[in-house]
């Protein structure tokens, strides 16, 4: 292989992780071919939260300005008890927070993150997109990787980055581990400001925590819309996946919740329903010239609000290991894995524990409500340093 052909890398998946990986690879001089199984490159879902670590990643990928222009900057993160409205904890995210972590806390629509990354990738002129392409198997040799799609077509590159989500085909081939179905169901919707209760129109990432359930809301798109997310422990045996939600089902799980929080579940005209899962953390996700990234590597529950942020960090770290190893791909992919496995495993396991804290009942609920009482912003910031202190300068130290 000579010339431009020997500088191509295959990325499987055109979501947030795949596009971020493409940008990171282009910045190291590679051309990228993105294979996406959907008919078009796009994103579904609703809002997500962005910690300072995400903005550090956007900057490293060259799309910081685009993402900042589409984000909503919150004044605080706030937690209330969903039964009696007690304030459980409040973390200001204003100037002191920004000064501590070097970047803001924000909320944004998933589509707007995806668009920022997509525009960045398209502007490079070095990213090729192929849609309606589902990879079925991967083969590799000493010189590169070949991915075969559902039509039998072969896609060849120096390496392959699998950013094909929690149900990754590439992970299934190389790891073959089962998902861990949580039994927790998430309903998500976006509500226009005119339909959203005035007494909940806070410029905050807000959570109401209750027994076996919680509710989240925050503004999107300049405050013209609000993201609404509710989670509950299902009575039924669940299968991992996304379906349309039922207003009757979601209302049946929030009988104990105070009227102020309960308004949230009466608002949406339609819901999307996610039956959630994660997987046990693994410490090997690089296999020669093939590696996993984002949810393919470390699928997690939503409780740490870090799924997309971790995919962005992965991409930046991948780019930095390639740069540091002068594009010795196999060495770089092993270093990338070793820099990421512990941190991302901590997110997965912390997510499980945070879900337990959010959904506490009885005496555990009382303990939860006393945990952060009277805690100063600085003490909150100290506790979050491990998470929000990540940036491109220290990403290889993790």
Rosetta blueprint (number, residue, H / E / L):
1 X L
2 X L
3 X H
4 X H
5 X H
6 X H
7 X H
8 X E
9 X E
10 X E
11 X E
12 X E
13 X L
14 X L
15 X L
16 X H
17 X H
18 X H
19 X H
20 X H
21 X H
22 X H
23 X H
24 X H
25 X H
26 X H
27 X L
28 X L
29 X L
30 X L
31 X E
32 X E
33 X E
34 X E
35 X E
36 X L
37 X L
38 X L
39 X L
40 X L
41 X L
42 X L
43 X L
44 X L
45 X L
46 X L
47 X E
48 X E
49 X E
50 X E
51 X L
52 X H
53 X H
54 X H
55 X H
56 X H
57 X H
58 X H
59 X H
60 X H
61 X H
62 X L
63 X L
64 X H
65 X H
66 X H
67 X H
68 X H
69 X H
70 X H
71 X L
72 X E
73 X E
74 X L
75 X L
76 X E
77 X E
78 X E
79 X E
80 X E
81 X E
82 X L
83 X L
84 X L
85 X L
86 X L
87 X E
88 X E
89 X E
90 X E
91 X E
92 X E
93 X L
94 X L
95 X H
96 X H
97 X H
98 X H
99 X H
100 X H
101 X H
102 X L
103 X L
104 X L
105 X L
106 X E
107 X E
108 X E
109 X E
110 X H
111 X H
112 X H
113 X H
114 X H
115 X H
116 X H
117 X H
118 X H
119 X H
120 X H
121 X H
122 X H
123 X H
124 X H
125 X L
126 X L
127 X E
128 X E
129 X E
130 X E
131 X L
132 X L
133 X L
134 X L
135 X E
136 X E
137 X E
138 X E
139 X E
140 X E
141 X L
142 X L
143 X L
144 X L
145 X E
146 X E
147 X E
148 X E
149 X E
150 X L
151 X L
152 X L
153 X L
154 X E
155 X E
156 X E
157 X E
158 X L
159 X L
160 X E
161 X E
162 X E
163 X L
164 X L
165 X L
166 X L
167 X L
168 X L
169 X H
170 X H
171 X H
172 X H
173 X H
174 X H
175 X L
176 X L
177 X L
178 X L
179 X L
180 X E
181 X E
182 X E
183 X E
184 X E
185 X E
186 X E
187 X E
188 X E
189 X E
190 X E
191 X E
192 X E
193 X H
194 X H
195 X H
196 X L
197 X L
198 X H
199 X H
200 X H
201 X L
202 X L
203 X L
204 X E
205 X E
206 X E
207 X E
208 X E
209 X E
210 X E
211 X L
212 X L
213 X E
214 X E
215 X E
216 X E
217 X E
218 X E
219 X E
220 X E
221 X H
222 X H
223 X H
224 X L
225 X E
226 X E
227 X E
228 X E
229 X E
230 X E
231 X E
232 X E
233 X E
234 X L
235 X L
236 X L
237 X L
238 X L
239 X L
240 X L
241 X E
242 X E
243 X E
244 X E
245 X L
246 X L
247 X H
248 X H
249 X H
250 X H
251 X H
252 X H
253 X L
254 X L
255 X L
256 X L
257 X L
258 X L
259 X H
260 X H
261 X H
262 X H
263 X H
264 X H
265 X H
266 X H
267 X H
268 X L
269 X L
270 X L
271 X L
272 X E
273 X E
274 X E
275 X E
276 X E
277 X E
278 X E
279 X L
280 X L
281 X L
282 X L
283 X L
284 X L
285 X L
286 X E
287 X E
288 X L
289 X L
290 X E
291 X E
292 X E
293 X L
294 X L
295 X H
296 X H
297 X H
298 X H
299 X L
300 X L
301 X L
302 X L
303 X L
304 X L
305 X L
306 X L
307 X H
308 X H
309 X H
310 X H
311 X H
312 X H
313 X H
314 X H
315 X H
316 X H
317 X H
318 X H
319 X H
320 X H
321 X H
322 X H
323 X H
324 X H
325 X L
326 X L
327 X L
328 X L
329 X H
330 X H
331 X H
332 X H
333 X H
334 X H
335 X H
336 X H
337 X H
338 X H
339 X H
340 X H
341 X H
342 X H
343 X H
344 X H
345 X H
346 X H
347 X H
348 X H
349 X H
350 X H
351 X H
352 X H
353 X H
354 X H
355 X H
356 X H
357 X H
358 X H
359 X L
360 X L
361 X L
362 X H
363 X H
364 X H
365 X H
366 X H
367 X H
368 X H
369 X H
370 X H
371 X H
372 X L
373 X L
374 X L
375 X L
376 X L
377 X H
378 X H
379 X H
380 X H
381 X H
382 X H
383 X H
384 X H
385 X H
386 X H
387 X H
388 X H
389 X L
390 X L
391 X L
392 X L
393 X L
394 X L
395 X L
396 X L
397 X L
398 X L
